[in-house]
Amino acid sequence: MDFLKTLILGIVEGITEWLPISSTGHMILVNEFMKTSGFLTQDVFLYVIQLGAILAIVTLYFHKLNPFAPSKTKEERINTWQMWFKVAVACLPAAIIGLLLNDFMEHFENPWVISAMLILYGIGFLVIERFDKKARIQDMNQMTYKTAIFIGLFQVLSIIPGTSRSGATILGAMLLGCSRAVSAEFSFFLAIPVMFGVSLLKLVTNDYVMAGADWGLLLFGMAVAYLVSIASVKFLMGYVKRHDFKVFGWYRIVLGIIVILYFLIF
């Protein structure tokens, strides 16, 4: 039964980590609905399983992320390094503010906060798409360091459960003039150091004693999240080339209302 629940959680992680609909919020809610207990409800599982999703980004974008690729020209290698520097700058707010508030924000991991954030950011996507103008940043090379650090400040908002790290960064990047595709890709790349750092933090500070079976569940969940993430990212990048983010906004609002009604009734 634990492996079946891990399979479901891995699928949920792989889908929701990259779509702007809150992976942690979904994981907490799914655990609530499945009445999960034990290791699968521990932070060390809920956060470290994200490593599988991160490896999917590294796999899909390895060439674009690799400044040493022999097929790249000198200019392309410089641009790749500059992209990484922008990612590093954008990670600073999360590294500083996120670490300070990490333990405190765990008190807000409840259905009411998650529902509120799902609805709030859902409305945010509808509003920004309603007044969307032609994006001035159509390529990551056009992004300034100032824009990068402001996107990083939006990423800090994701420490509130139900917000969505990708949702906050994509919404912030679009508000700052980035195209949907650039916003999504920069959000993916930001996730690499941030989620590796969070996962390492949870492993180091974790006070839950993991048994052999727990390690098996964790590795299985990571593998599922990896495979599902590859499909999820390909879908999202194909989708945003032809559509806007309104559908995700409506999804968040509807899900938030359903969760509120569920916990009011049951």
GUNU-792806 format. One record per residue (C-alpha): residue in three letters; x, y, z. Coordinates in pm, whole numbers, padded with zeros to 5 digits, always signed. Layout:
! residues N
ALAXYZ;...
***
This chain:
! residues 266
MET+00000+00000+00000;ASP+00285+00241+00076;PHE+00436+00178-00268;LEU+00099+00249-00431;LYS+00071+00575-00237;THR+00431+00659-00329;LEU+00348+00599-00696;ILE+00056+00843-00669;LEU+00267+01101-00486;GLY+00546+01067-00743;ILE+00299+01128-01026;VAL+00152+01429-00843;GLU+00502+01570-00781;GLY+00608+01522-01144;ILE+00299+01699-01277;THR+00258+01980-01026;GLU+00623+02076-00969;TRP+00648+02246-01307;LEU+00291+02353-01372;PRO+00207+02671-01176;ILE-00039+02496-00945;SER+00166+02421-00627;SER+00339+02085-00587;THR+00378+02098-00208;GLY+00016+02202-00170;HIS-00100+01912-00385;MET+00127+01666-00201;ILE-00012+01774+00138;LEU-00371+01759+00012;VAL-00327+01418-00155;ASN-00176+01281+00166;GLU-00475+01420+00354;PHE-00724+01256+00118;MET-00538+00922+00120;LYS-00512+00935+00501;THR-00141+00873+00466;SER+00070+00835+00779;GLY+00431+00767+00869;PHE+00726+00838+00640;LEU+00520+00958+00341;THR+00396+01259+00540;GLN+00742+01362+00658;ASP+00910+01674+00517;VAL+01216+01468+00425;PHE+00999+01269+00180;LEU+00783+01557+00054;TYR+01087+01771-00029;VAL+01361+01522-00121;ILE+01134+01350-00376;GLN+01170+01678-00569;LEU+01524+01575-00664;GLY+01372+01339-00918;ALA+01189+01629-01076;ILE+01507+01839-01080;LEU+01704+01566-01258;ALA+01440+01579-01532;ILE+01523+01947-01593;VAL+01895+01870-01603;THR+01828+01592-01854;LEU+01600+01793-02082;TYR+01809+02111-02078;PHE+02157+01964-02038;HIS+02293+02125-02354;LYS+02144+02466-02278;LEU+02269+02450-01918;ASN+02619+02326-02005;PRO+02870+02611-02062;PHE+03138+02359-02164;ALA+02943+02206-02454;PRO+03196+02171-02741;SER+02929+02247-03000;LYS+02870+02596-02856;THR+03042+02904-02993;LYS+03241+03134-02766;GLU+02947+03376-02753;GLU+02703+03097-02664;ARG+02930+02981-02381;ILE+02948+03337-02245;ASN+02569+03362-02263;THR+02536+03032-02077;TRP+02765+03155-01799;GLN+02570+03480-01778;MET+02247+03281-01751;TRP+02392+03088-01456;PHE+02504+03414-01291;LYS+02149+03548-01327;VAL+02016+03227-01171;ALA+02264+03264-00883;VAL+02159+03627-00824;ALA+01791+03530-00834;CYS+01853+03256-00576;LEU+01995+03495-00315;PRO+01658+03613-00172;ALA+01537+03254-00127;ALA+01869+03148+00027;ILE+01858+03429+00283;ILE+01490+03488+00357;GLY+01383+03128+00293;LEU+01633+02988+00545;LEU+01526+03238+00810;LEU+01155+03163+00771;ASN+01176+02792+00686;ASP+01074+02653+01025;PHE+00818+02927+01092;MET+00629+02868+00765;GLU+00570+02501+00855;HIS+00293+02627+01088;PHE+00098+02733+00779;GLU+00088+02389+00616;ASN-00287+02347+00650;PRO-00576+02319+00400;TRP-00705+02673+00470;VAL-00380+02850+00383;ILE-00325+02623+00084;SER-00676+02693-00046;ALA-00635+03068+00000;MET-00305+03071-00192;LEU-00445+02851-00469;ILE-00731+03097-00521;LEU-00522+03413-00479;TYR-00258+03318-00735;GLY-00527+03177-00964;ILE-00682+03522-00971;GLY-00335+03666-01026;PHE-00287+03463-01344;LEU-00628+03566-01476;VAL-00556+03933-01410;ILE-00209+03935-01569;GLU-00335+03753-01877;ARG-00630+03992-01900;PHE-00398+04292-01927;ASP-00112+04113-02100;LYS+00093+04323-02339;LYS+00369+04212-02575;ALA+00660+04095-02361;ARG+00979+04298-02403;ILE+01204+04008-02291;GLN+01174+03735-02553;ASP+01513+03573-02483;MET+01698+03503-02160;ASN+01998+03697-02291;GLN+01781+04011-02280;MET+01712+03966-01909;THR+01903+04203-01680;TYR+02043+04114-01339;LYS+01796+04357-01185;THR+01508+04164-01341;ALA+01661+03835-01224;ILE+01683+03944-00860;PHE+01325+04074-00865;ILE+01211+03734-00997;GLY+01406+03586-00706;LEU+01205+03801-00465;PHE+00884+03662-00615;GLN+01025+03313-00560;VAL+01047+03383-00185;LEU+00665+03400-00179;SER+00658+03028-00256;ILE+00753+02945+00104;ILE+00383+02994+00178;PRO+00216+02653+00123;GLY-00014+02646-00177;THR+00163+02932-00355;SER+00370+02725-00602;ARG+00736+02805-00661;SER+00689+02790-01037;GLY+00363+02986-01007;ALA+00525+03270-00811;THR+00832+03294-01035;ILE+00639+03267-01363;LEU+00385+03527-01249;GLY+00663+03755-01129;ALA+00866+03717-01448;MET+00562+03799-01662;LEU+00488+04107-01451;LEU+00848+04214-01512;GLY+00808+04186-01890;CYS+00925+03833-01971;SER+00749+03618-02230;ARG+00565+03307-02113;ALA+00838+03078-02250;VAL+01125+03276-02091;SER+00932+03296-01762;ALA+00877+02919-01757;GLU+01235+02827-01851;PHE+01392+03068-01601;SER+01162+02921-01337;PHE+01290+02573-01427;PHE+01653+02678-01401;LEU+01596+02862-01073;ALA+01459+02539-00930;ILE+01789+02353-00971;PRO+01997+02522-00696;VAL+01694+02613-00483;MET+01542+02265-00469;PHE+01879+02093-00431;GLY+01946+02328-00140;VAL+01605+02270+00023;SER+01635+01893-00018;LEU+01984+01895+00138;LEU+01856+02112+00423;LYS+01570+01870+00493;LEU+01810+01573+00491;VAL+02054+01743+00730;THR+01795+01887+00970;ASN+01560+01589+00954;ASP+01496+01426+01291;TYR+01300+01135+01143;VAL+01502+00813+01156;MET+01472+00654+00811;ALA+01460+00276+00786;GLY+01570+00073+00484;ALA+01214+00055+00352;ASP+01186+00434+00375;TRP+01490+00477+00150;GLY+01328+00240-00098;LEU+01008+00445-00101;LEU+01203+00768-00143;LEU+01407+00638-00438;PHE+01095+00493-00601;GLY+00910+00822-00560;MET+01205+01013-00708;ALA+01215+00780-01010;VAL+00842+00827-01074;ALA+00872+01205-01032;TYR+01164+01207-01279;LEU+00974+01025-01555;VAL+00651+01218-01508;SER+00840+01551-01491;ILE+00993+01495-01834;ALA+00646+01458-01985;SER+00510+01748-01777;VAL+00782+01996-01881;LYS+00751+01901-02249;PHE+00376+01955-02225;LEU+00407+02294-02055;MET+00664+02434-02299;GLY+00456+02317-02593;TYR+00142+02459-02435;VAL+00274+02810-02359;LYS+00390+02856-02719;ARG+00026+02848-02830;HIS-00182+02936-02521;ASP-00184+03156-02212;PHE-00192+03066-01840;LYS-00564+03130-01785;VAL-00648+02759-01764;PHE-00405+02721-01472;GLY-00560+03024-01304;TRP-00909+02874-01328;TYR-00778+02535-01214;ARG-00627+02689-00900;ILE-00948+02876-00817;VAL-01173+02572-00866;LEU-00938+02344-00669;GLY-00913+02597-00387;ILE-01293+02616-00359;ILE-01327+02236-00369;VAL-01072+02197-00089;ILE-01252+02455+00126;LEU-01588+02283+00073;TYR-01437+01941+00144;PHE-01294+02041+00481;LEU-01608+02234+00576;ILE-01827+01932+00505;PHE-01600+01652+00626;
***
